[in-house]
Amino acid sequence: MVVLLVEDMARSVAFYRRLGVSFPDGVESRPSVVVDLGGGHNLVLSTTFGANVPDYASPAGDSRTFLEFFVEGDAAVDELYGRLTAAGYRGRRSPFRTDFGAWMALIDDPDGTTVLITAG
């Protein structure tokens, strides 16, 4: 399970839908949502979880957590990165070849979590 603390549920759901995550209709107004990603893995988006933890303060600054989404081939990385940046999301690094041969791009979700889009 991955839990992401988000500021605006509708904004975050829109971003992750663009990455292919399927959300039930109407979740944009909920304080939290759990989505089954398959293989026993869940993604949780919550606008309230931090408020329920005593003495918790949301981290500031750049993200230290990356989420990775695999797409079919280099061209799909280029296309998805282009669509997301055109939609106004912050591109952290345009598509590039890593030293271990992967083709990937980095983009930030609306709350600053960096997402890797990788050809796989």
Protein Blocks (a to p, Z undefined) as FASTA:
>chain_A
ZZdddfblmlmmmmmmmnopacdehklmpmbdcddebjhiacdddfklmmmpghiacded
jdfbdcddddedjklmmmmmmmmmmnopacfbdcdddfkopacdddddfkopacddddZZ
